[in-house]
């Protein structure tokens, strides 16, 4: 029962936050809040991606040259910095990742 209460509570809170923007369309935020909200996507994406790059097995840090996740992630960061193009970053990172996995003998094929 506790699990369902937690799920229901999270659903209500999520709905309330998202509905509030539709309920009050003329709602405006102060400039400081708008500036802070500008960094939310970057912070969330970083929080999702970096642990996977540094701990691909989910157990321990792997800061080695045979960590294809880390090397491909750093390569994707470099591609993003040079091109500023989302599709080039995604495709370049994926190609680099699979080439590194192949070169390091980590593909299950």
VENCOR-V229405 format. One record per residue. N is the residue number from 1. RES is the residue in one small letter. PHI is phi in radians with two decimals (999 if undefined). OMEGA is omega in whole degrees, -180 to 180 (none if undefined). BURIAL is # if it has 16 or more other C-alpha atoms within 10 Angstrom, else .. Layout:
n=N res=RES phi=PHI omega=OMEGA burial=BURIAL
n=N res=RES phi=PHI omega=OMEGA burial=BURIAL
This chain:
n=1 res=x phi=999 omega=-179 burial=.
n=2 res=x phi=-1.13 omega=179 burial=.
n=3 res=x phi=-1.13 omega=180 burial=.
n=4 res=x phi=-1.15 omega=177 burial=.
n=5 res=x phi=-1.11 omega=179 burial=.
n=6 res=x phi=-1.13 omega=179 burial=.
n=7 res=x phi=-1.11 omega=179 burial=.
n=8 res=x phi=-1.10 omega=179 burial=.
n=9 res=x phi=-1.08 omega=179 burial=.
n=10 res=x phi=-1.14 omega=179 burial=.
n=11 res=x phi=-1.13 omega=180 burial=.
n=12 res=x phi=-1.11 omega=-180 burial=.
n=13 res=x phi=-1.13 omega=179 burial=.
n=14 res=x phi=-1.09 omega=179 burial=.
n=15 res=x phi=-1.10 omega=-178 burial=.
n=16 res=x phi=-1.09 omega=-180 burial=.
n=17 res=x phi=-1.15 omega=-178 burial=.
n=18 res=x phi=-1.29 omega=-180 burial=.
n=19 res=x phi=-1.22 omega=-177 burial=.
n=20 res=x phi=-1.06 omega=178 burial=.
n=21 res=x phi=-1.23 omega=176 burial=.
n=22 res=x phi=-1.49 omega=-178 burial=.
n=23 res=x phi=-1.22 omega=180 burial=.
n=24 res=x phi=-2.16 omega=-175 burial=.
n=25 res=x phi=-1.16 omega=-179 burial=.
n=26 res=x phi=-1.58 omega=180 burial=.
n=27 res=x phi=-1.16 omega=178 burial=.
n=28 res=x phi=-2.22 omega=-179 burial=.
n=29 res=x phi=-1.74 omega=175 burial=.
n=30 res=x phi=-1.10 omega=-178 burial=.
n=31 res=x phi=-1.00 omega=-180 burial=.
n=32 res=x phi=-1.14 omega=179 burial=.
n=33 res=x phi=-1.18 omega=178 burial=.
n=34 res=x phi=-1.07 omega=178 burial=.
n=35 res=x phi=-1.14 omega=178 burial=.
n=36 res=x phi=-1.17 omega=179 burial=.
n=37 res=x phi=-1.15 omega=179 burial=.
n=38 res=x phi=-1.10 omega=-177 burial=.
n=39 res=x phi=-1.62 omega=-177 burial=.
n=40 res=x phi=-1.09 omega=-179 burial=.
n=41 res=x phi=-1.03 omega=179 burial=.
n=42 res=x phi=-1.12 omega=-179 burial=.
n=43 res=x phi=-1.15 omega=-180 burial=.
n=44 res=x phi=-1.17 omega=180 burial=.
n=45 res=x phi=-1.10 omega=178 burial=.
n=46 res=x phi=-1.11 omega=180 burial=.
n=47 res=x phi=-1.14 omega=179 burial=.
n=48 res=x phi=-1.46 omega=-170 burial=.
n=49 res=x phi=-1.46 omega=-172 burial=.
n=50 res=x phi=-1.05 omega=177 burial=.
n=51 res=x phi=-1.04 omega=177 burial=.
n=52 res=x phi=-1.21 omega=177 burial=.
n=53 res=x phi=-1.29 omega=-175 burial=#
n=54 res=x phi=-1.48 omega=-179 burial=#
n=55 res=x phi=-2.28 omega=-176 burial=#
n=56 res=x phi=-1.11 omega=178 burial=#
n=57 res=x phi=-1.56 omega=180 burial=.
n=58 res=x phi=1.37 omega=-176 burial=.
n=59 res=x phi=-1.96 omega=-174 burial=.
n=60 res=x phi=-2.46 omega=178 burial=.
n=61 res=x phi=-1.19 omega=178 burial=.
n=62 res=x phi=-2.23 omega=179 burial=#
n=63 res=x phi=-1.69 omega=-178 burial=.
n=64 res=x phi=-2.13 omega=-179 burial=.
n=65 res=x phi=-1.34 omega=176 burial=.
n=66 res=x phi=-1.75 omega=176 burial=.
n=67 res=x phi=-1.60 omega=-178 burial=#
n=68 res=x phi=-1.12 omega=179 burial=#
n=69 res=x phi=-1.11 omega=-180 burial=#
n=70 res=x phi=-1.17 omega=-179 burial=#
n=71 res=x phi=-1.13 omega=179 burial=#
n=72 res=x phi=-1.20 omega=177 burial=#
n=73 res=x phi=-1.11 omega=177 burial=#
n=74 res=x phi=-1.14 omega=176 burial=.
n=75 res=x phi=-1.11 omega=178 burial=#
n=76 res=x phi=-1.15 omega=176 burial=#
n=77 res=x phi=-1.09 omega=178 burial=#
n=78 res=x phi=-1.12 omega=178 burial=.
n=79 res=x phi=-1.07 omega=179 burial=#
n=80 res=x phi=-1.11 omega=-179 burial=#
n=81 res=x phi=-1.18 omega=-177 burial=.
n=82 res=x phi=-1.40 omega=-173 burial=.
n=83 res=x phi=-1.73 omega=-174 burial=.
n=84 res=x phi=0.96 omega=-178 burial=.
n=85 res=x phi=-2.18 omega=-174 burial=.
n=86 res=x phi=-1.08 omega=-178 burial=.
n=87 res=x phi=-1.13 omega=177 burial=.
n=88 res=x phi=-1.11 omega=179 burial=.
n=89 res=x phi=-1.15 omega=-179 burial=#
n=90 res=x phi=-1.14 omega=-178 burial=.
n=91 res=x phi=-1.16 omega=179 burial=.
n=92 res=x phi=-1.11 omega=178 burial=#
n=93 res=x phi=-1.13 omega=179 burial=#
n=94 res=x phi=-1.16 omega=179 burial=#
n=95 res=x phi=-1.08 omega=179 burial=.
n=96 res=x phi=-1.08 omega=180 burial=#
n=97 res=x phi=-1.06 omega=-178 burial=#
n=98 res=x phi=-1.22 omega=175 burial=#
n=99 res=x phi=-1.15 omega=177 burial=.
n=100 res=x phi=-1.13 omega=178 burial=#
n=101 res=x phi=-1.07 omega=178 burial=#
n=102 res=x phi=-1.15 omega=-178 burial=.
n=103 res=x phi=-1.16 omega=-180 burial=.
n=104 res=x phi=-1.53 omega=179 burial=.
n=105 res=x phi=1.22 omega=-177 burial=.
n=106 res=x phi=-1.83 omega=178 burial=.
n=107 res=x phi=-1.37 omega=-177 burial=.
n=108 res=x phi=-1.33 omega=-179 burial=.
n=109 res=x phi=-1.41 omega=none burial=.
